[in-house]
Protein backbone atom coordinates (compact mmCIF):
# COMPACT_ATOMS: atom_id res chain seq x y z
CA UNK A 1 0.00 0.00 0.00
CA UNK A 2 2.84 2.34 0.93
CA UNK A 3 4.58 1.54 -2.37
CA UNK A 4 1.41 2.36 -4.26
CA UNK A 5 1.02 5.72 -2.48
CA UNK A 6 4.70 6.45 -3.19
CA UNK A 7 4.27 5.69 -6.91
CA UNK A 8 1.17 7.89 -7.16
CA UNK A 9 3.01 10.72 -5.42
CA UNK A 10 5.99 10.29 -7.71
CA UNK A 11 3.73 10.39 -10.77
CA UNK A 12 2.03 13.56 -9.55
CA UNK A 13 5.40 15.14 -8.83
CA UNK A 14 6.63 14.21 -12.32
CA UNK A 15 3.54 15.72 -13.92
CA UNK A 16 3.91 18.86 -11.82
CA UNK A 17 7.60 19.24 -12.73
CA UNK A 18 6.80 18.56 -16.38
CA UNK A 19 4.21 21.33 -16.35
CA UNK A 20 6.62 23.73 -14.71
CA UNK A 21 9.32 22.84 -17.26
CA UNK A 22 6.89 23.42 -20.09
CA UNK A 23 5.75 26.73 -18.60
CA UNK A 24 9.38 27.80 -18.45
CA UNK A 25 9.89 26.69 -22.04
CA UNK A 26 6.92 28.77 -23.16
CA UNK A 27 8.29 31.78 -21.28
CA UNK A 28 11.69 31.37 -22.96
CA UNK A 29 10.08 31.03 -26.38
CA UNK A 30 8.03 34.20 -25.88
CA UNK A 31 11.09 36.05 -24.54
CA UNK A 32 13.33 34.99 -27.44
CA UNK A 33 10.73 35.91 -30.04
CA UNK A 34 9.94 39.23 -28.35
CA UNK A 35 13.63 40.22 -28.29
CA UNK A 36 14.07 39.28 -31.94
CA UNK A 37 10.92 41.19 -32.89
CA UNK A 38 12.16 44.34 -31.17
CA UNK A 39 15.39 44.25 -33.15
CA UNK A 40 13.46 43.52 -36.35
CA UNK A 41 11.18 46.51 -35.82
CA UNK A 42 14.21 48.73 -35.18
CA UNK A 43 15.74 47.66 -38.50
CA UNK A 44 12.46 48.36 -40.30
CA UNK A 45 12.55 52.04 -39.31
CA UNK A 46 15.14 52.73 -42.05
CA UNK A 47 15.32 49.52 -44.12
CA UNK A 48 17.32 51.22 -46.87
CA UNK A 49 20.24 51.62 -44.44
CA UNK A 50 20.34 47.91 -43.50
CA UNK A 51 22.87 45.68 -45.28
CA UNK A 52 21.58 42.40 -46.82
CA UNK A 53 23.91 40.50 -44.48
CA UNK A 54 22.13 42.00 -41.48
CA UNK A 55 18.74 40.98 -42.86
CA UNK A 56 20.08 37.47 -43.48
CA UNK A 57 21.31 37.25 -39.90
CA UNK A 58 17.87 38.37 -38.72
CA UNK A 59 16.20 35.67 -40.82
CA UNK A 60 18.60 33.05 -39.42
CA UNK A 61 17.73 34.15 -35.90
CA UNK A 62 13.98 33.74 -36.45
CA UNK A 63 14.54 30.35 -38.08
CA UNK A 64 16.65 29.26 -35.11
CA UNK A 65 13.86 30.23 -32.70
CA UNK A 66 11.33 28.34 -34.80
CA UNK A 67 13.51 25.23 -34.92
CA UNK A 68 14.27 25.32 -31.19
CA UNK A 69 10.63 25.35 -30.09
CA UNK A 70 8.70 23.60 -32.83
CA UNK A 71 8.87 20.07 -31.36
CA UNK A 72 7.24 19.10 -28.05
CA UNK A 73 9.48 17.74 -25.28
CA UNK A 74 9.21 14.07 -24.36
CA UNK A 75 8.19 14.95 -20.80
CA UNK A 76 5.20 17.12 -21.65
CA UNK A 77 1.66 15.97 -21.01
CA UNK A 78 -0.03 19.33 -21.44
CA UNK A 79 -1.26 19.48 -25.02
CA UNK A 80 -2.54 23.06 -24.68
CA UNK A 81 0.87 24.30 -23.51
CA UNK A 82 2.58 22.43 -26.32
CA UNK A 83 0.25 24.01 -28.87
CA UNK A 84 0.94 27.47 -27.46
CA UNK A 85 4.70 26.94 -27.75
CA UNK A 86 4.36 25.63 -31.29
CA UNK A 87 2.24 28.68 -32.18
CA UNK A 88 5.14 30.87 -30.99
CA UNK A 89 7.49 28.82 -33.16
CA UNK A 90 5.15 29.31 -36.10
CA UNK A 91 5.17 33.10 -35.59
CA UNK A 92 8.97 33.03 -35.74
CA UNK A 93 8.81 31.10 -39.02
CA UNK A 94 6.34 33.60 -40.45
CA UNK A 95 8.66 36.49 -39.63
CA UNK A 96 11.62 34.66 -41.16
CA UNK A 97 9.58 34.29 -44.34
CA UNK A 98 8.77 38.00 -44.20
CA UNK A 99 12.48 38.85 -44.05
CA UNK A 100 13.27 36.56 -46.99
CA UNK A 101 10.44 38.16 -48.95
CA UNK A 102 12.02 41.58 -48.38
CA UNK A 103 15.33 40.12 -49.59
CA UNK A 104 13.60 38.96 -52.77
CA UNK A 105 14.22 35.26 -52.01
CA UNK A 106 10.77 33.95 -52.88
CA UNK A 107 12.11 30.42 -53.22
CA UNK A 108 13.12 30.35 -49.57
CA UNK A 109 9.77 31.88 -48.60
CA UNK A 110 7.98 29.03 -50.36
CA UNK A 111 10.22 26.43 -48.65
CA UNK A 112 9.44 27.89 -45.21
CA UNK A 113 5.70 27.78 -45.84
CA UNK A 114 5.88 24.18 -47.03
CA UNK A 115 7.86 23.17 -43.93
CA UNK A 116 5.40 25.01 -41.70
CA UNK A 117 2.52 23.12 -43.28
CA UNK A 118 4.19 19.86 -42.21
CA UNK A 119 5.21 21.05 -38.73
CA UNK A 120 2.11 22.98 -37.67
CA UNK A 121 -0.71 21.71 -39.88
CA UNK A 122 -2.48 20.19 -36.85
CA UNK A 123 -3.13 23.66 -35.34
CA UNK A 124 -6.24 25.09 -36.99
CA UNK A 125 -5.36 28.78 -36.71
CA UNK A 126 -1.73 28.23 -37.72
CA UNK A 127 -2.87 25.99 -40.57
CA UNK A 128 -5.11 28.79 -41.77
CA UNK A 129 -2.32 31.40 -41.56
CA UNK A 130 0.03 29.13 -43.51
CA UNK A 131 -2.56 28.35 -46.17
CA UNK A 132 -3.38 32.05 -46.48
CA UNK A 133 0.29 33.00 -46.92
CA UNK A 134 0.87 30.22 -49.45
CA UNK A 135 -2.31 31.20 -51.29
CA UNK A 136 -1.20 34.82 -51.52
CA UNK A 137 2.20 33.68 -52.82
CA UNK A 138 0.54 31.49 -55.44
CA UNK A 139 -1.83 34.29 -56.42
CA UNK A 140 1.04 36.73 -56.94
CA UNK A 141 2.75 34.11 -59.09
CA UNK A 142 -0.31 33.71 -61.29
CA UNK A 143 -1.04 30.18 -60.00
CA UNK A 144 -4.73 30.87 -59.51
CA UNK A 145 -5.80 27.22 -59.32
CA UNK A 146 -3.35 26.54 -56.48
CA UNK A 147 -4.42 29.71 -54.67
CA UNK A 148 -8.08 28.66 -54.95
CA UNK A 149 -7.31 25.24 -53.41
CA UNK A 150 -5.44 26.80 -50.51
CA UNK A 151 -8.12 29.41 -49.79
CA UNK A 152 -10.82 26.73 -49.99
CA UNK A 153 -8.91 24.59 -47.47
CA UNK A 154 -9.17 27.48 -44.99
CA UNK A 155 -12.92 27.83 -45.54
CA UNK A 156 -13.37 24.07 -45.01
CA UNK A 157 -11.46 24.01 -41.74
CA UNK A 158 -11.51 27.41 -39.99
CA UNK A 159 -14.88 28.73 -38.72
CA UNK A 160 -15.47 32.39 -39.65
CA UNK A 161 -15.31 35.13 -37.04
CA UNK A 162 -15.83 38.88 -37.27
CA UNK A 163 -13.94 40.27 -34.30
CA UNK A 164 -10.85 38.06 -34.54
CA UNK A 165 -7.63 39.73 -35.71
CA UNK A 166 -6.33 36.51 -37.27
CA UNK A 167 -7.14 34.22 -40.16
CA UNK A 168 -10.64 33.52 -38.79
CA UNK A 169 -11.38 37.19 -39.30
CA UNK A 170 -10.72 36.99 -43.06
CA UNK A 171 -12.54 33.71 -43.77
CA UNK A 172 -15.71 35.58 -44.78
CA UNK A 173 -13.85 37.33 -47.57
CA UNK A 174 -12.34 34.19 -49.08
CA UNK A 175 -15.36 32.84 -51.06
CA UNK A 176 -15.58 36.17 -52.90
CA UNK A 177 -11.83 36.13 -53.48
CA UNK A 178 -12.03 32.61 -54.89
CA UNK A 179 -14.84 33.67 -57.23
CA UNK A 180 -12.72 36.52 -58.62
CA UNK A 181 -9.76 34.17 -59.12
CA UNK A 182 -11.98 31.66 -60.95
CA UNK A 183 -13.10 34.44 -63.26
CA UNK A 184 -9.45 35.31 -63.97
CA UNK A 185 -8.46 31.67 -64.40
CA UNK A 186 -11.25 30.73 -66.77
CA UNK A 187 -11.30 33.93 -68.82
CA UNK A 188 -14.49 33.79 -70.83
CA UNK A 189 -16.57 31.77 -68.37
CA UNK A 190 -20.03 32.86 -67.30
CA UNK A 191 -19.48 35.05 -64.20
CA UNK A 192 -22.59 33.51 -62.60
CA UNK A 193 -20.86 30.11 -62.58
CA UNK A 194 -17.70 31.58 -61.00
CA UNK A 195 -19.68 33.28 -58.24
CA UNK A 196 -22.17 30.47 -57.59
CA UNK A 197 -20.25 28.87 -54.70
CA UNK A 198 -19.63 32.23 -53.02
CA UNK A 199 -23.31 33.11 -53.29
CA UNK A 200 -24.32 29.73 -51.78
CA UNK A 201 -21.80 30.12 -48.92
CA UNK A 202 -23.02 33.57 -47.95
CA UNK A 203 -26.67 32.58 -48.22
CA UNK A 204 -25.89 29.72 -45.83
CA UNK A 205 -24.31 32.07 -43.30
CA UNK A 206 -27.29 34.44 -43.52
CA UNK A 207 -29.58 31.50 -42.83
CA UNK A 208 -27.50 29.94 -40.01
CA UNK A 209 -26.65 33.09 -38.00
CA UNK A 210 -29.87 35.13 -37.72
CA UNK A 211 -29.46 38.43 -35.89
CA UNK A 212 -25.70 37.99 -35.47
CA UNK A 213 -22.74 39.95 -36.82
CA UNK A 214 -21.85 37.11 -39.16
CA UNK A 215 -25.27 37.46 -40.80
CA UNK A 216 -24.65 41.18 -41.37
CA UNK A 217 -21.24 40.50 -42.90
CA UNK A 218 -22.64 37.75 -45.14
CA UNK A 219 -25.46 40.04 -46.28
CA UNK A 220 -22.82 42.64 -47.24
CA UNK A 221 -20.86 40.03 -49.18
CA UNK A 222 -24.01 38.97 -51.03
CA UNK A 223 -24.36 42.60 -52.09
CA UNK A 224 -20.81 42.49 -53.45
CA UNK A 225 -21.63 39.33 -55.39
CA UNK A 226 -24.71 40.97 -56.92
CA UNK A 227 -22.65 44.06 -57.79
CA UNK A 228 -19.91 42.01 -59.43
CA UNK A 229 -22.61 40.37 -61.56
CA UNK A 230 -24.07 43.84 -62.26
CA UNK A 231 -27.41 42.75 -60.84
CA UNK A 232 -27.97 46.27 -59.55
CA UNK A 233 -31.61 45.99 -58.51
CA UNK A 234 -30.90 42.89 -56.43
CA UNK A 235 -27.86 44.57 -54.86
CA UNK A 236 -29.99 47.52 -53.77
CA UNK A 237 -32.70 45.19 -52.47
CA UNK A 238 -30.11 43.33 -50.36
CA UNK A 239 -28.78 46.61 -48.97
CA UNK A 240 -32.26 47.81 -48.06
CA UNK A 241 -32.79 44.56 -46.15
CA UNK A 242 -29.44 44.99 -44.43
CA UNK A 243 -30.23 48.55 -43.37
CA UNK A 244 -33.50 47.36 -41.82
CA UNK A 245 -31.64 44.59 -39.96
CA UNK A 246 -29.10 47.03 -38.54
CA UNK A 247 -31.84 49.36 -37.31
CA UNK A 248 -33.28 46.49 -35.27
CA UNK A 249 -29.95 45.60 -33.61
CA UNK A 250 -29.00 47.09 -30.22
CA UNK A 251 -25.30 47.23 -31.06
CA UNK A 252 -25.01 47.02 -34.86
CA UNK A 253 -21.53 46.32 -36.30
CA UNK A 254 -22.13 49.01 -38.93
CA UNK A 255 -24.09 52.22 -38.82
CA UNK A 256 -27.23 52.08 -41.03
CA UNK A 257 -26.14 55.33 -42.72
CA UNK A 258 -23.18 53.48 -44.25
CA UNK A 259 -25.55 51.04 -45.93
CA UNK A 260 -27.71 53.86 -47.29
CA UNK A 261 -24.52 55.45 -48.61
CA UNK A 262 -23.66 52.15 -50.33
CA UNK A 263 -27.06 52.23 -52.04
CA UNK A 264 -26.14 55.63 -53.50
CA UNK A 265 -22.84 54.13 -54.63
CA UNK A 266 -24.64 51.29 -56.41
CA UNK A 267 -26.93 53.79 -58.14
CA UNK A 268 -23.89 55.72 -59.33
CA UNK A 269 -22.12 52.59 -60.60
CA UNK A 270 -25.28 51.50 -62.39
CA UNK A 271 -25.49 54.97 -64.02
CA UNK A 272 -29.00 55.51 -62.72
CA UNK A 273 -30.64 58.95 -62.78
CA UNK A 274 -28.28 61.31 -60.83
CA UNK A 275 -31.35 63.03 -59.36
CA UNK A 276 -32.36 59.69 -57.79
CA UNK A 277 -28.89 59.37 -56.25
CA UNK A 278 -29.05 62.95 -54.96
CA UNK A 279 -32.33 62.19 -53.20
CA UNK A 280 -30.79 59.08 -51.64
CA UNK A 281 -27.78 61.06 -50.36
CA UNK A 282 -29.94 63.88 -49.01
CA UNK A 283 -32.04 61.33 -47.13
CA UNK A 284 -28.91 60.30 -45.20
CA UNK A 285 -28.42 63.87 -43.97
CA UNK A 286 -32.09 64.05 -43.00
CA UNK A 287 -32.42 60.67 -41.26
CA UNK A 288 -28.86 60.33 -39.87
CA UNK A 289 -27.77 63.95 -39.31
CA UNK A 290 -24.98 63.09 -36.86
CA UNK A 291 -23.51 60.12 -38.70
CA UNK A 292 -19.72 59.79 -38.91
CA UNK A 293 -19.73 59.65 -42.71
CA UNK A 294 -21.34 63.09 -43.06
CA UNK A 295 -18.29 64.57 -44.83
CA UNK A 296 -18.33 61.69 -47.35
CA UNK A 297 -22.03 62.23 -47.98
CA UNK A 298 -21.56 65.97 -48.54
CA UNK A 299 -18.70 65.26 -50.95
CA UNK A 300 -20.81 62.74 -52.86
CA UNK A 301 -23.66 65.27 -53.17
CA UNK A 302 -21.19 67.87 -54.48
CA UNK A 303 -19.77 65.47 -57.07
CA UNK A 304 -23.31 64.47 -58.01
CA UNK A 305 -24.08 68.17 -58.54
CA UNK A 306 -21.09 68.47 -60.89
CA UNK A 307 -22.48 65.57 -62.94
CA UNK A 308 -25.80 67.40 -63.13
CA UNK A 309 -23.86 70.55 -64.18
CA UNK A 310 -25.01 72.41 -61.08
CA UNK A 311 -21.70 74.11 -60.28
CA UNK A 312 -23.03 76.57 -57.69
CA UNK A 313 -24.66 73.72 -55.77
CA UNK A 314 -21.39 71.77 -55.88
CA UNK A 315 -19.44 74.76 -54.57
CA UNK A 316 -21.92 75.19 -51.71
CA UNK A 317 -21.47 71.59 -50.56
CA UNK A 318 -17.68 71.75 -50.84
CA UNK A 319 -17.84 74.93 -48.73
CA UNK A 320 -19.81 73.06 -46.08
CA UNK A 321 -17.12 70.37 -45.88
CA UNK A 322 -14.34 72.95 -45.62
CA UNK A 323 -16.19 74.82 -42.88
CA UNK A 324 -17.72 71.97 -40.89
CA UNK A 325 -14.86 69.46 -41.21
CA UNK A 326 -11.80 71.68 -41.13
CA UNK A 327 -10.03 69.31 -38.73
CA UNK A 328 -10.46 66.35 -41.09
CA UNK A 329 -7.19 66.22 -43.04
CA UNK A 330 -8.67 63.87 -45.61
CA UNK A 331 -12.03 65.48 -46.28
CA UNK A 332 -11.21 69.22 -46.06
CA UNK A 333 -8.17 69.37 -48.39
CA UNK A 334 -9.87 67.07 -50.89
CA UNK A 335 -12.92 69.37 -50.86
CA UNK A 336 -10.64 72.35 -51.50
CA UNK A 337 -9.05 70.51 -54.43
CA UNK A 338 -12.43 69.60 -55.93
CA UNK A 339 -13.68 73.16 -55.35
CA UNK A 340 -10.69 74.52 -57.25
CA UNK A 341 -11.38 72.17 -60.15
CA UNK A 342 -14.99 73.32 -60.39
CA UNK A 343 -14.00 76.99 -60.23
CA UNK A 344 -11.39 76.45 -62.94
CA UNK A 345 -13.78 74.64 -65.31
CA UNK A 346 -14.68 77.28 -67.91
CA UNK A 347 -17.69 75.33 -69.15
CA UNK A 348 -19.56 76.10 -65.92
CA UNK A 349 -19.12 79.87 -65.80
CA UNK A 350 -19.92 82.87 -67.97
CA UNK A 351 -17.10 84.76 -66.23
CA UNK A 352 -13.59 83.37 -65.86
CA UNK A 353 -13.11 82.25 -62.22
CA UNK A 354 -9.57 80.97 -62.61
CA UNK A 355 -8.06 83.50 -60.16
CA UNK A 356 -10.33 82.06 -57.45
CA UNK A 357 -9.36 78.54 -58.44
CA UNK A 358 -5.66 79.42 -58.34
CA UNK A 359 -6.02 80.88 -54.85
CA UNK A 360 -7.85 77.73 -53.77
CA UNK A 361 -5.13 75.39 -55.10
CA UNK A 362 -2.38 77.42 -53.41
CA UNK A 363 -4.29 77.52 -50.12
CA UNK A 364 -4.23 73.72 -49.81
CA UNK A 365 -0.45 73.61 -49.52
CA UNK A 366 -0.55 76.30 -46.83
CA UNK A 367 -3.35 74.83 -44.71
CA UNK A 368 -2.81 71.09 -45.28
CA UNK A 369 0.79 70.69 -46.54
CA UNK A 370 1.26 66.99 -45.81
CA UNK A 371 -1.71 65.66 -47.77
CA UNK A 372 -2.29 64.08 -51.16
CA UNK A 373 -4.52 66.99 -52.16
CA UNK A 374 -1.68 69.45 -51.54
CA UNK A 375 0.60 67.34 -53.73
CA UNK A 376 -1.97 67.13 -56.53
CA UNK A 377 -2.62 70.88 -56.60
CA UNK A 378 0.57 71.99 -58.46
CA UNK A 379 -0.26 69.66 -61.36
CA UNK A 380 -3.82 71.00 -61.47
CA UNK A 381 -2.37 74.49 -62.02
CA UNK A 382 -0.08 73.28 -64.81
CA UNK A 383 -2.96 71.34 -66.39
CA UNK A 384 -5.15 74.46 -66.47
CA UNK A 385 -2.52 76.48 -68.35
CA UNK A 386 -1.91 73.62 -70.78
CA UNK A 387 -5.64 73.36 -71.60
CA UNK A 388 -5.77 77.14 -72.01
CA UNK A 389 -2.93 76.91 -74.53
CA UNK A 390 -0.45 78.89 -72.43
CA UNK A 391 2.60 76.65 -72.82
CA UNK A 392 4.96 79.13 -71.14
CA UNK A 393 2.84 79.35 -67.97
CA UNK A 394 2.30 75.59 -68.00
CA UNK A 395 6.03 74.87 -68.21
CA UNK A 396 6.75 77.40 -65.44
CA UNK A 397 4.12 75.72 -63.23
CA UNK A 398 5.64 72.29 -63.89
CA UNK A 399 9.13 73.59 -63.14
CA UNK A 400 7.90 74.95 -59.80
CA UNK A 401 6.08 71.68 -59.11
CA UNK A 402 9.31 69.73 -59.68
CA UNK A 403 11.19 71.93 -57.21
CA UNK A 404 8.40 71.68 -54.65
CA UNK A 405 8.22 67.88 -54.94
CA UNK A 406 11.98 67.45 -54.58
CA UNK A 407 11.95 69.72 -51.53
CA UNK A 408 9.05 67.78 -49.98
CA UNK A 409 10.81 64.44 -50.58
CA UNK A 410 13.99 65.57 -48.85
CA UNK A 411 12.13 67.01 -45.84
CA UNK A 412 10.16 63.90 -44.84
CA UNK A 413 11.19 60.30 -44.11
CA UNK A 414 10.21 57.49 -46.51
CA UNK A 415 6.58 56.50 -46.21
CA UNK A 416 3.25 56.53 -48.09
CA UNK A 417 3.01 60.31 -48.47
CA UNK A 418 6.61 60.59 -49.71
CA UNK A 419 6.06 57.76 -52.20
CA UNK A 420 2.99 59.64 -53.41
CA UNK A 421 5.12 62.81 -53.81
CA UNK A 422 7.70 60.85 -55.79
CA UNK A 423 4.97 59.63 -58.14
CA UNK A 424 3.81 63.23 -58.66
CA UNK A 425 7.44 64.20 -59.36
CA UNK A 426 7.61 61.52 -62.05
CA UNK A 427 4.36 62.86 -63.51
CA UNK A 428 5.74 66.42 -63.59
CA UNK A 429 8.99 65.28 -65.26
CA UNK A 430 7.00 63.34 -67.87
CA UNK A 431 4.80 66.34 -68.65
CA UNK A 432 7.96 68.43 -69.13
CA UNK A 433 9.18 65.67 -71.47
CA UNK A 434 12.20 65.13 -69.26
CA UNK A 435 11.91 61.41 -69.86
CA UNK A 436 15.50 60.61 -68.94
CA UNK A 437 15.07 61.81 -65.34
CA UNK A 438 11.54 60.37 -65.19
CA UNK A 439 12.86 56.90 -66.06
CA UNK A 440 15.59 57.17 -63.42
CA UNK A 441 13.09 58.26 -60.77
CA UNK A 442 10.73 55.41 -61.67
CA UNK A 443 13.49 52.82 -61.37
CA UNK A 444 14.58 54.19 -57.99
CA UNK A 445 11.01 54.21 -56.72
CA UNK A 446 10.40 50.74 -58.11
CA UNK A 447 13.45 49.45 -56.25
CA UNK A 448 12.38 51.11 -53.01
CA UNK A 449 9.01 49.36 -53.37
CA UNK A 450 10.58 46.07 -54.49
CA UNK A 451 8.43 43.00 -54.01
CA UNK A 452 5.15 44.91 -54.21
CA UNK A 453 2.75 45.22 -57.19
CA UNK A 454 3.28 48.98 -57.06
CA UNK A 455 7.04 48.54 -57.32
CA UNK A 456 6.65 46.24 -60.31
CA UNK A 457 4.36 48.69 -62.10
CA UNK A 458 6.95 51.49 -61.74
CA UNK A 459 9.72 49.32 -63.18
CA UNK A 460 7.56 48.22 -66.10
CA UNK A 461 6.49 51.82 -66.75
CA UNK A 462 10.16 52.89 -66.70
CA UNK A 463 11.05 50.26 -69.29
CA UNK A 464 8.12 51.29 -71.46
CA UNK A 465 9.10 54.97 -71.30
CA UNK A 466 12.72 54.17 -72.11
CA UNK A 467 11.60 52.12 -75.12
CA UNK A 468 8.93 54.48 -76.50
CA UNK A 469 9.96 58.00 -75.49
CA UNK A 470 13.75 57.67 -75.37
CA UNK A 471 13.95 54.95 -78.04
CA UNK A 472 16.66 53.40 -75.88
CA UNK A 473 16.20 49.66 -76.32
CA UNK A 474 19.30 48.83 -74.29
CA UNK A 475 18.07 50.74 -71.28
CA UNK A 476 14.57 49.29 -71.65
CA UNK A 477 15.83 45.71 -71.80
CA UNK A 478 18.18 46.29 -68.84
CA UNK A 479 15.26 47.51 -66.71
CA UNK A 480 13.15 44.52 -67.79
CA UNK A 481 15.91 42.06 -66.91
CA UNK A 482 16.19 43.72 -63.50
CA UNK A 483 12.40 43.42 -63.09
CA UNK A 484 12.51 39.73 -63.99
CA UNK A 485 15.17 39.14 -61.32
CA UNK A 486 13.24 40.95 -58.59
CA UNK A 487 9.94 39.24 -59.49
CA UNK A 488 11.29 35.97 -60.85
CA UNK A 489 8.55 33.76 -59.39
CA UNK A 490 5.70 36.06 -60.35
CA UNK A 491 3.87 36.48 -63.61
CA UNK A 492 5.16 40.04 -64.11
CA UNK A 493 8.75 38.80 -63.75
CA UNK A 494 8.24 36.06 -66.33
CA UNK A 495 6.64 38.58 -68.70
CA UNK A 496 9.54 41.03 -68.18
CA UNK A 497 12.12 38.32 -69.00
CA UNK A 498 10.30 37.38 -72.21
CA UNK A 499 9.89 41.04 -73.20
CA UNK A 500 13.60 41.73 -72.60
CA UNK A 501 14.49 38.78 -74.84
CA UNK A 502 12.13 40.06 -77.53
CA UNK A 503 13.65 43.57 -77.45
CA UNK A 504 17.20 42.26 -77.54
CA UNK A 505 16.30 39.83 -80.30
CA UNK A 506 14.86 42.61 -82.46
CA UNK A 507 18.14 44.51 -82.21
CA UNK A 508 20.23 41.70 -83.62
Beta strands, then each sheet from edge to edge (+ up, - down):
end
